[in-house]
Amino acid sequence: MSWMVLHVLGIMAYATTGAFIALEAGYSFAGVFVLGLTTSFGGAVVRNLIIGAPVSAVWDPSAITIVLVTLTLIILLPQRWTYHWKKWGVIFDSIGLASFALQGALSAYHTYDQLGVILISGMFTGLGGGMIRDLLAGRKPLALKEEIHAVLTLLCGLCVWLDWTNSMQFTVVVVVVTVLRILAIRYQWRINVPRR
């Protein structure tokens, strides 16, 4: 039950990030729905293309309903709620990153028993939607600027490969990933890459 609650929060969080970025860019309500849906399902589409699964399997009716209701509420909310999202959004966005990466890795885990495929599946599911969203909004993808995003999705994939797949273990992984990402943002953890 706890994992399902966190996954629903993750779906809502990713839809919300897409919606608020669309609002900041001055897009119409259509733009809000496009970016919200892209953020929520874009990574899963890329994942299924990579692992050879049908893209139609991405369209889970309950997830689509959650996203559409979330986006509709955001359009109807007063503008001042945007401030509250900027203040607390990193927590929910981190939950989304972890839950989507776990869900993506789990999809590959049921089909392949290869660490590389599981890691890539988790990474693209966790990061893909946000990267497509940022490109549509004319922004540099955040996942390409902050290495911690990719590292944490790989951690989620590794946990799935190690067969940490029950609800309690997933909940622990989501909490750990959320805390690590918040600390990384707070203390600006970076992997130094030599530059010429």
C-alpha positions as a printed NumPy array, in Angstrom:
array([[  0.   ,   0.   ,   0.   ],
       [  2.804,   2.444,   0.922],
       [  4.518,   1.84 ,  -2.434],
       [  1.279,   2.455,  -4.327],
       [  0.74 ,   5.741,  -2.463],
       [  4.29 ,   6.86 ,  -3.272],
       [  3.898,   5.864,  -6.918],
       [  0.646,   7.819,  -7.223],
       [  2.398,  10.817,  -5.623],
       [  5.198,  10.367,  -8.151],
       [  2.768,  10.377, -11.077],
       [  1.087,  13.513,  -9.729],
       [  4.455,  15.156,  -9.096],
       [  5.732,  14.578, -12.622],
       [  2.485,  15.831, -14.108],
       [  2.711,  18.901, -11.883],
       [  6.295,  19.724, -12.878],
       [  5.299,  19.64 , -16.532],
       [  2.271,  21.835, -15.873],
       [  4.147,  24.493, -13.913],
       [  6.944,  24.671, -16.467],
       [  4.276,  25.201, -19.147],
       [  2.707,  27.979, -17.054],
       [  6.093,  29.632, -16.496],
       [  6.702,  29.531, -20.249],
       [  3.339,  31.235, -20.849],
       [  1.793,  28.265, -22.646],
       [ -1.969,  27.856, -23.013],
       [ -3.985,  25.179, -21.242],
       [ -3.179,  22.879, -24.178],
       [  0.516,  23.364, -23.435],
       [ -0.105,  22.495, -19.794],
       [ -1.679,  19.178, -20.793],
       [  0.991,  18.405, -23.395],
       [  3.918,  19.02 , -21.033],
       [  2.165,  17.315, -18.134],
       [  1.42 ,  14.183, -20.159],
       [  4.876,  14.222, -21.733],
       [  6.588,  14.389, -18.347],
       [  4.444,  11.574, -16.976],
       [  4.636,   9.147, -19.901],
       [  7.55 ,  10.23 , -22.114],
       [ 10.134,   8.21 , -20.212],
       [  7.998,   5.061, -20.306],
       [  7.541,   5.412, -24.062],
       [ 11.313,   5.685, -24.588],
       [ 11.859,   2.719, -22.233],
       [  9.426,   0.485, -24.116],
       [ 11.06 ,   1.376, -27.423],
       [ 14.439,   0.381, -25.978],
       [ 13.386,  -2.936, -24.45 ],
       [ 11.105,  -3.849, -27.345],
       [  7.854,  -3.704, -25.386],
       [  4.673,  -2.356, -27.036],
       [  4.262,   1.371, -26.523],
       [  0.526,   0.846, -26.042],
       [  1.317,  -0.846, -22.716],
       [  2.309,   2.563, -21.322],
       [ -1.256,   3.874, -21.377],
       [ -2.515,   2.63 , -18.024],
       [ -6.066,   4.025, -17.625],
       [ -5.678,   4.72 , -13.888],
       [ -2.392,   6.607, -14.414],
       [ -3.895,   8.647, -17.262],
       [ -6.867,   9.536, -15.053],
       [ -4.55 ,  10.657, -12.232],
       [ -2.544,  12.833, -14.623],
       [ -5.588,  14.428, -16.277],
       [ -7.258,  15.2  , -12.931],
       [ -3.995,  16.661, -11.577],
       [ -3.511,  18.884, -14.631],
       [ -7.123,  20.08 , -14.531],
       [ -6.784,  21.03 , -10.855],
       [ -3.557,  22.943, -11.562],
       [ -5.265,  24.99 , -14.284],
       [ -8.077,  25.852, -11.866],
       [ -5.839,  26.673,  -8.887],
       [ -4.958,  30.305,  -8.044],
       [ -1.577,  31.561,  -9.258],
       [ -0.17 ,  31.841,  -5.718],
       [ -0.049,  28.037,  -5.47 ],
       [  2.889,  28.144,  -7.871],
       [  5.002,  29.571,  -5.05 ],
       [  4.165,  26.664,  -2.773],
       [  5.088,  24.195,  -5.494],
       [  8.504,  25.829,  -5.97 ],
       [  9.054,  25.549,  -2.231],
       [  8.043,  21.904,  -1.799],
       [  8.209,  20.608,  -5.36 ],
       [ 11.696,  19.133,  -5.055],
       [ 10.409,  16.611,  -2.504],
       [  7.572,  15.389,  -4.698],
       [  9.724,  15.525,  -7.821],
       [ 12.283,  13.32 ,  -6.061],
       [  9.549,  10.837,  -5.164],
       [  8.544,  10.819,  -8.83 ],
       [ 12.133,  10.254,  -9.962],
       [ 12.513,   7.238,  -7.674],
       [  9.107,   5.686,  -8.305],
       [  9.377,   6.041, -12.089],
       [ 12.931,   4.656, -12.137],
       [ 11.847,   1.666, -10.034],
       [  8.814,   1.065, -12.212],
       [ 10.952,   1.246, -15.355],
       [ 13.608,  -1.088, -13.994],
       [ 10.903,  -3.513, -12.865],
       [  9.423,  -3.57 , -16.382],
       [ 12.769,  -4.688, -17.794],
       [ 13.367,  -7.074, -14.885],
       [ 10.273,  -9.108, -15.799],
       [ 11.464,  -9.439, -19.4  ],
       [ 15.266,  -9.535, -19.169],
       [ 17.643, -10.713, -16.479],
       [ 20.462,  -8.437, -17.583],
       [ 21.823,  -5.713, -15.329],
       [ 22.603,  -3.33 , -18.193],
       [ 19.086,  -3.463, -19.641],
       [ 17.529,  -2.997, -16.19 ],
       [ 19.739,   0.024, -15.421],
       [ 19.066,   1.68 , -18.779],
       [ 15.347,   1.009, -18.48 ],
       [ 15.225,   2.586, -15.026],
       [ 17.299,   5.565, -16.118],
       [ 15.243,   6.393, -19.198],
       [ 11.945,   5.938, -17.371],
       [ 13.087,   8.217, -14.544],
       [ 14.719,  10.882, -16.713],
       [ 13.172,  10.605, -20.177],
       [  9.91 ,  12.432, -19.56 ],
       [ 11.613,  15.353, -17.846],
       [ 14.193,  15.67 , -20.61 ],
       [ 11.535,  15.724, -23.34 ],
       [  9.535,  18.25 , -21.27 ],
       [ 12.53 ,  20.568, -20.933],
       [ 13.284,  20.398, -24.66 ],
       [  9.671,  21.243, -25.519],
       [  9.841,  24.189, -23.112],
       [ 13.108,  25.443, -24.637],
       [ 15.161,  24.684, -21.52 ],
       [ 18.399,  22.816, -21.012],
       [ 17.429,  19.393, -19.613],
       [ 18.022,  19.431, -15.873],
       [ 19.07 ,  15.772, -15.901],
       [ 22.031,  16.627, -18.157],
       [ 23.231,  19.389, -15.819],
       [ 22.915,  17.588, -12.491],
       [ 24.554,  14.152, -12.432],
       [ 22.766,  13.105,  -9.258],
       [ 19.576,  12.436, -11.246],
       [ 21.196,   9.744, -13.383],
       [ 23.134,   8.245, -10.467],
       [ 19.963,   7.864,  -8.409],
       [ 18.051,   6.185, -11.245],
       [ 20.935,   3.735, -11.626],
       [ 20.731,   3.06 ,  -7.893],
       [ 17.029,   2.249,  -8.292],
       [ 17.814,  -0.117, -11.158],
       [ 20.5  ,  -1.849,  -9.104],
       [ 18.054,  -2.412,  -6.252],
       [ 15.584,  -4.047,  -8.648],
       [ 18.336,  -6.256, -10.091],
       [ 19.19 ,  -7.343,  -6.533],
       [ 15.532,  -8.445,  -6.244],
       [ 14.489,  -5.748,  -3.755],
       [ 11.045,  -5.813,  -5.246],
       [  8.514,  -6.026,  -2.448],
       [  6.451,  -3.026,  -1.363],
       [  8.428,  -2.33 ,   1.814],
       [ 11.785,  -2.422,   0.03 ],
       [ 10.492,  -0.132,  -2.712],
       [  9.295,   2.313,  -0.061],
       [ 12.728,   2.331,   1.581],
       [ 14.423,   2.933,  -1.782],
       [ 12.076,   5.845,  -2.579],
       [ 12.75 ,   7.443,   0.819],
       [ 16.539,   7.022,   0.488],
       [ 16.587,   8.401,  -3.07 ],
       [ 14.416,  11.361,  -2.047],
       [ 16.69 ,  12.224,   0.885],
       [ 19.856,  11.856,  -1.206],
       [ 18.512,  14.101,  -3.959],
       [ 17.434,  16.786,  -1.49 ],
       [ 20.871,  16.684,   0.158],
       [ 22.567,  16.807,  -3.253],
       [ 20.591,  19.909,  -4.213],
       [ 21.052,  21.503,  -0.791],
       [ 24.825,  20.991,  -0.706],
       [ 25.369,  21.149,  -4.488],
       [ 27.03 ,  17.768,  -4.837],
       [ 28.732,  17.478,  -8.198],
       [ 30.895,  14.956, -10.02 ],
       [ 33.837,  16.962, -11.284],
       [ 34.458,  16.342, -14.973],
       [ 37.843,  17.501, -16.358],
       [ 37.309,  20.272, -18.88 ],
       [ 39.65 ,  21.42 , -21.624]])
